[in-house]
Amino acid sequence: MKVTNYLFPIWTYSYLAVLFPVFLLTDFLRYKPVIMVQGLFLVTNYVLLCFAPGLTAMTFLQFNYAVVTSTEVAYFSYIYSVIPPERYQRATGYLRSAMLTGSTLGATIGQMLVSLAGLDYFYLNAISLGILSIAFLISIWLPMPQQGMFFRGEKAALGLSAKDQVEEEVSAVEEAQDAEVEDGAGSGRTQGAGDSTGWCSLHHVVYAGRLLLSSFRESYSSRKLVYWSLWWALAMAGYGQVFNYIQLMWDHIEPSSTSSVYNGGVEAICAVVGAASAFCVGHVKVTWDVWGELSLGVFSAVGAGAVFLIGLTSNIWASYAGYVIFKASYMLLITITTFQIASNLSMACYALTFGVNTFVALLLQTILTAIVVDETALGLDIITQFIIYGSYYAAISVLFLIRGMYTACAHHCQPKQAMDQEQKEEPKVEVPSSDRFCSDHRQ
């Protein structure tokens, strides 16, 4: 109970505290330094796991890991900042494939080492420490991006190349120097020109703030995107709670000290099934504007049922199956949601939407943690927690089922209404009286 109700909430609270500052700092520092910090903190995490047992060390580890998770936004943002826009789709596929491969291999190898070789968990942590140390060293040699998405000059925002920007800045300085020679007021102007060209100058910081505000307005000006973002935030909060506490639930059902565990194998299966679900989305032709919200409601109901199964069963294999179903449905829907949001926004707006939605999700997750998990509040047992998480997903399902049925019915009725409107607007042809007389006479 100490782990459930004291240690894990520290990660949630710390994550909320550092997420938004890290999001802004990531763009300001141009991604690479933040990626290096993430690697360093991950190495520190596994040093603590291997060599620093005790409650104090684990408390610091939770805060440390909150910094790690808050810097994940730098990963995709860095890639998008160093490649041209026409390669975004292919690069995203490569990145997700790399993440899937790493997750599957890590879970599979770990499960085999524990189940077949009887390896102690200390050695698994030591292997992870070595791999992460290599990843940290690789991050040092990554190329440094020339600019961020928000903290950049106005010329960059207009799409000028780096060479064009330099040429324009040189021309501006030369013009300022010519003006100084003509009217003898040189030093102030030269200093002013120099101050305005720095990437971290006050002028560019103010411009970044304006760009953030305009991107926020663009991102949430569409009602459709607001609904997609709402599901993202709500579902991500619930997924975070299930993901964080599923290991404790499995240990409650079947303690690892008295029986064999296959948690790593289950995570590997989840990664493969989730990837297959996401892959299918790209090859299924669906009018998401019409059926998207209804799909969110239906698969959220599937996720709710899976969470209820996890919380109410006493069979570890049924719990494993419930988790696979839950994670597959979540990965399917988050892929659809990400695609729908990204396809309607610029990259800067998408990055901001990702940050805002994640922040709202984390705020909801913090509220759930403070009420349900924290020992200073209800401090509920693990089974009751999962029943509440299942009810939470059921509420999301009901909300989007209602909205989805309304959208589908409105779309179904729209063609009929349009046809009726056309018939009303169709001009009436007056029949001459002689023609009416002839028609009546023939009858």
C-alpha positions in Angstrom: 0.0 0.0 0.0 3.0 2.3 0.6 4.0 2.0 -3.0 0.5 2.4 -4.3 -0.7 5.3 -2.1 2.6 7.2 -1.5 5.3 6.7 -4.1 3.3 6.6 -7.4 1.4 9.8 -6.7 4.7 11.7 -6.5 5.3 11.0 -10.1 1.9 12.4 -11.2 2.3 15.6 -9.1 5.9 16.2 -10.3 4.9 15.5 -13.9 2.2 18.1 -13.8 4.6 20.7 -12.2 7.3 20.4 -14.8 5.4 19.6 -18.0 4.5 23.1 -19.2 7.8 24.8 -18.3 9.7 21.9 -20.0 7.5 22.3 -23.1 8.5 25.9 -23.5 12.1 25.3 -22.6 12.3 22.5 -25.1 11.6 24.8 -28.0 13.7 27.7 -26.6 16.8 25.4 -26.3 16.1 23.8 -29.7 15.4 20.2 -28.5 18.9 18.6 -28.5 19.9 19.8 -24.9 16.5 18.5 -23.6 17.0 15.1 -25.3 20.4 14.9 -23.6 18.9 15.8 -20.2 16.3 13.1 -20.7 19.1 10.5 -21.4 21.0 11.7 -18.4 18.0 11.4 -16.1 17.1 8.0 -17.4 20.7 6.8 -16.6 20.3 8.3 -13.1 17.0 6.4 -12.7 18.6 3.0 -13.3 21.6 3.9 -11.2 19.1 4.5 -8.3 17.2 1.2 -9.1 20.5 -0.8 -9.1 22.4 0.7 -6.3 20.2 2.9 -4.1 17.4 1.0 -2.4 15.2 2.6 0.2 12.2 4.9 0.4 14.2 8.2 0.0 15.9 7.0 -3.2 12.6 5.8 -4.6 11.0 9.1 -3.8 13.7 11.0 -5.7 13.4 8.4 -8.5 9.7 9.3 -9.0 10.5 13.0 -9.4 13.4 12.1 -11.7 11.1 10.0 -13.9 8.6 12.8 -14.1 11.3 14.9 -15.7 12.0 12.1 -18.1 8.4 11.7 -19.2 7.9 15.5 -19.5 10.8 15.7 -22.0 9.3 13.1 -24.4 7.8 16.0 -26.4 11.4 16.9 -27.5 11.7 13.5 -29.3 9.3 14.0 -32.2 9.8 17.8 -32.2 13.5 17.4 -32.8 13.0 15.1 -35.8 10.5 17.5 -37.4 12.8 20.4 -36.9 15.7 18.9 -38.8 13.9 17.4 -41.8 11.7 19.0 -44.6 7.9 18.8 -44.2 7.5 16.4 -47.2 9.4 13.7 -45.1 7.3 14.0 -42.0 5.0 11.0 -42.7 7.9 8.7 -43.6 9.9 9.9 -40.6 7.0 9.3 -38.2 6.7 5.8 -39.5 10.4 5.1 -38.9 10.2 6.6 -35.4 7.1 4.6 -34.4 8.7 1.4 -35.9 11.8 2.0 -33.8 9.8 2.6 -30.6 7.8 -0.6 -31.3 10.9 -2.7 -32.1 12.6 -1.5 -28.9 9.5 -2.1 -26.7 8.9 -5.6 -28.2 12.5 -6.7 -28.0 13.0 -5.4 -24.5 9.9 -7.0 -23.1 10.5 -10.3 -24.9 14.2 -10.6 -23.9 13.4 -9.6 -20.3 10.7 -12.2 -20.1 12.9 -14.9 -21.5 15.8 -14.1 -19.2 13.5 -14.2 -16.2 11.4 -17.3 -17.2 14.1 -19.4 -18.9 17.3 -18.4 -17.3 16.0 -17.4 -13.9 17.9 -14.1 -14.0 17.5 -11.7 -11.0 15.8 -8.4 -11.6 19.0 -6.6 -10.6 20.7 -7.8 -13.8 17.8 -6.7 -15.9 18.1 -3.2 -14.5 21.9 -3.4 -15.1 21.4 -4.3 -18.7 18.9 -1.4 -19.1 21.5 0.9 -17.5 24.1 -0.1 -20.0 21.8 0.4 -23.0 20.6 3.8 -21.8 24.2 4.9 -21.2 24.9 4.2 -24.9 21.7 6.1 -25.9 22.8 9.0 -23.9 26.2 9.1 -25.5 24.6 8.9 -29.0 22.4 12.0 -28.1 25.6 14.1 -27.6 26.5 13.7 -31.3 23.1 14.6 -32.6 23.1 17.7 -34.9 21.8 20.9 -33.4 18.7 22.3 -35.1 19.0 25.9 -36.4 15.7 27.0 -34.9 12.6 26.0 -32.9 9.0 26.1 -33.9 8.0 29.1 -31.7 11.3 30.8 -30.6 12.4 31.8 -34.1 12.6 34.9 -36.2 9.7 36.3 -38.3 11.7 35.5 -41.4 11.9 31.8 -40.4 8.2 31.8 -39.8 7.7 33.1 -43.4 9.6 30.1 -44.7 12.9 31.8 -45.7 16.0 29.5 -45.8 18.9 30.0 -43.4 21.0 31.5 -46.2 18.3 34.0 -47.2 17.9 35.0 -43.5 21.6 35.7 -43.1 21.7 37.7 -46.4 18.7 39.8 -45.2 20.3 40.4 -41.8 23.6 41.5 -43.4 21.8 43.8 -45.7 19.9 45.3 -42.8 23.2 45.9 -40.9 24.8 47.5 -44.0 21.8 49.8 -44.5 22.0 50.8 -40.8 25.7 51.6 -41.2 25.1 53.7 -44.3 22.4 55.6 -42.4 24.9 56.3 -39.6 27.4 57.8 -41.9 24.7 60.1 -43.4 23.2 61.6 -40.3 25.8 60.8 -37.6 23.5 58.8 -35.3 25.3 55.5 -35.5 25.8 53.7 -32.3 22.2 53.5 -31.2 21.0 52.2 -34.5 23.7 49.6 -34.8 23.0 48.4 -31.3 19.3 48.2 -32.0 19.8 46.2 -35.2 22.1 43.8 -33.4 19.6 43.4 -30.6 16.8 42.5 -32.9 18.6 39.8 -34.8 19.4 37.5 -31.9 17.3 34.3 -31.8 16.7 34.8 -28.0 16.3 38.5 -28.1 13.3 40.2 -26.5 11.8 40.9 -30.0 11.8 37.2 -30.8 10.5 36.2 -27.4 7.5 38.5 -27.9 7.0 37.2 -31.4 7.1 33.6 -30.0 4.4 34.5 -27.5 2.2 35.9 -30.3 2.8 32.8 -32.4 1.8 30.6 -29.4 -1.4 32.6 -29.0 -2.3 32.5 -32.7 -1.5 28.8 -32.9 -3.7 28.1 -29.8 -6.6 30.0 -31.5 -6.2 28.1 -34.7 -5.9 24.8 -33.0 -9.1 25.1 -31.0 -11.2 27.2 -33.3 -12.8 24.1 -34.9 -15.5 22.4 -32.9 -14.6 19.1 -34.5 -11.0 19.4 -33.3 -12.2 20.4 -29.8 -14.1 17.1 -29.5 -11.1 15.1 -30.7 -8.9 16.9 -28.2 -11.4 16.3 -25.5 -11.3 12.6 -26.0 -7.5 12.7 -26.2 -7.2 14.4 -22.8 -9.9 12.3 -21.1 -8.7 8.9 -22.4 -5.0 9.7 -21.9 -5.7 10.4 -18.2 -7.5 7.1 -17.7 -4.8 5.2 -19.7 -2.1 6.7 -17.6 -3.7 5.4 -14.4 -4.3 1.9 -15.8 -0.7 1.7 -17.2 0.8 3.0 -13.9 -1.0 0.5 -11.6 -1.4 -2.6 -13.8 1.7 -4.2 -12.4 0.4 -3.8 -8.9 -2.9 -5.3 -9.9 -1.2 -8.4 -11.4 1.0 -8.8 -8.3 -2.2 -8.6 -6.2 -3.9 -11.3 -8.3 -0.9 -13.6 -8.4 2.1 -12.5 -6.3 5.4 -12.6 -8.1 7.1 -14.0 -5.0 5.1 -17.2 -5.1 4.5 -17.8 -8.9 5.9 -17.2 -12.3 5.0 -13.9 -14.0 4.7 -13.2 -17.7 4.2 -9.4 -17.5 7.0 -8.8 -20.1 5.5 -11.2 -22.6 2.1 -9.5 -22.2 3.7 -6.1 -22.8 5.3 -7.5 -26.0 2.0 -8.8 -27.2 0.4 -5.4 -26.4 3.0 -3.6 -28.5 2.5 -5.9 -31.5 -1.3 -5.8 -31.3 -1.3 -2.1 -30.8 0.9 -1.6 -33.8 -1.3 -3.9 -35.9 -4.4 -1.8 -34.9 -2.6 1.4 -35.8 -1.5 -0.1 -39.1 -5.1 -1.1 -40.0 -6.3 2.5 -39.4 -4.1 3.7 -42.3 -5.7 1.1 -44.7 -9.4 1.5 -43.7 -11.4 4.0 -45.7 -13.8 5.6 -43.3 -15.5 9.0 -43.3 -14.0 9.9 -39.9 -15.9 13.3 -39.9 -19.1 11.3 -39.7 -18.2 8.1 -37.9 -15.2 9.2 -35.9 -16.9 10.3 -32.7 -19.1 7.1 -32.8 -16.0 5.0 -33.1 -14.5 6.8 -30.1 -17.6 5.9 -28.1 -17.8 2.3 -29.2 -14.1 1.4 -28.6 -14.1 3.4 -25.3 -16.9 1.0 -24.2 -14.7 -1.9 -25.2 -11.9 -0.4 -23.1 -14.2 0.1 -20.2 -15.3 -3.5 -20.3 -11.6 -4.6 -20.4 -10.8 -2.5 -17.3 -13.8 -3.9 -15.5 -12.5 -7.4 -16.4 -9.0 -6.6 -15.0 -10.5 -5.3 -11.8 -13.0 -8.0 -11.1 -11.3 -11.2 -12.2 -9.2 -13.4 -10.0 -7.6 -15.2 -12.9 -4.3 -13.8 -14.0 -4.7 -14.9 -17.7 -8.1 -13.2 -17.9 -6.5 -10.0 -16.5 -3.7 -10.3 -19.1 -6.3 -10.6 -21.9 -8.2 -7.6 -20.5 -5.1 -5.5 -20.6 -4.2 -6.5 -24.2 -7.8 -5.6 -25.3 -7.7 -2.3 -23.4 -4.3 -1.3 -24.8 -5.1 -2.3 -28.3 -8.3 -0.3 -28.3 -6.5 2.7 -26.8 -3.7 2.6 -29.4 -6.3 2.3 -32.2 -8.2 5.3 -31.1 -5.2 7.5 -30.2 -3.8 6.8 -33.7 -7.1 7.9 -35.3 -7.2 11.0 -33.0 -3.6 12.0 -33.7 -4.2 11.6 -37.5 -7.4 13.7 -37.4 -5.8 16.5 -35.4 -2.5 16.6 -37.3 -4.1 16.5 -40.8 -6.0 19.7 -40.1 -3.2 21.7 -38.4 0.2 23.1 -39.2 3.2 21.4 -37.4 3.5 24.3 -34.9 -0.2 24.1 -34.1 0.0 20.3 -33.8 3.0 20.6 -31.4 1.1 23.1 -29.3 -2.1 21.0 -29.3 0.0 18.0 -28.2 1.3 20.0 -25.3 -2.0 21.4 -24.2 -3.9 18.1 -24.5 -1.2 16.3 -22.6 -1.3 19.0 -19.9 -5.1 18.7 -19.5 -4.8 14.9 -19.4 -2.2 15.2 -16.7 -4.4 17.6 -14.8 -7.2 15.1 -14.9 -4.9 12.3 -13.9 -3.6 14.4 -11.0 -7.2 14.9 -9.8 -7.9 11.1 -10.1 -4.7 10.3 -8.2 -5.3 12.9 -5.4 -8.9 11.6 -4.8 -8.6 7.9 -5.5 -5.0 6.9 -4.8 -3.3 9.3 -2.4 -3.2 8.1 1.2 -4.1 11.6 2.4 -7.5 11.3 0.6 -9.4 8.0 0.0 -6.4 5.8 -0.4 -8.4 3.0 -2.0 -7.2 -0.5 -2.6 -6.1 -1.6 -6.0 -9.3 -3.5 -7.0 -11.6 -0.5 -6.1 -9.3 1.8 -8.1 -9.7 -0.3 -11.3 -13.5 -0.4 -10.8 -13.4 3.4 -10.7 -11.2 3.6 -13.8 -13.6 1.3 -15.6 -16.5 3.5 -14.6 -14.5 6.5 -15.8 -14.0 5.0 -19.3 -17.7 4.0 -19.3 -18.6 7.7 -18.8 -16.3 8.7 -21.7 -18.0 6.0 -23.8 -21.5 7.3 -23.0 -20.5 10.9 -23.8 -19.1 10.1 -27.2 -21.8 7.5 -28.1 -24.4 10.3 -27.7 -22.3 12.8 -29.6 -21.5 10.2 -32.3 -25.1 9.2 -32.9 -26.1 12.9 -33.1 -23.4 13.5 -35.7 -24.3 10.4 -37.7 -28.0 11.2 -37.7 -27.4 14.8 -38.6 -25.3 13.7 -41.6 -28.0 11.2 -42.6 -30.7 13.8 -42.5 -28.7 16.4 -44.3 -29.1 15.1 -47.8 -32.8 14.8 -47.4 -33.0 18.4 -46.0 -30.9 19.6 -48.9 -33.2 17.9 -51.4 -36.3 19.4 -49.8 -34.6 22.8 -49.9 -33.8 22.4 -53.6 -37.4 21.5 -54.3 -38.6 24.6 -52.4 -36.2 26.8 -54.3 -37.2 25.3 -57.7 -39.2 27.9 -59.8 -42.8 27.1 -60.5 -43.7 27.1 -64.2 -47.1 28.8 -64.8 -49.3 27.0 -67.4 -51.1 29.3 -69.8 -54.9 29.3 -69.4 -55.4 27.9 -73.0 -53.2 24.9 -72.2 -55.1 24.3 -68.9 -58.3 24.5 -70.9 -57.1 21.9 -73.5 -55.9 19.7 -70.7 -59.2 19.8 -69.0 -61.0 19.2 -72.2 -59.0 16.1 -73.0 -59.8 14.8 -69.6 
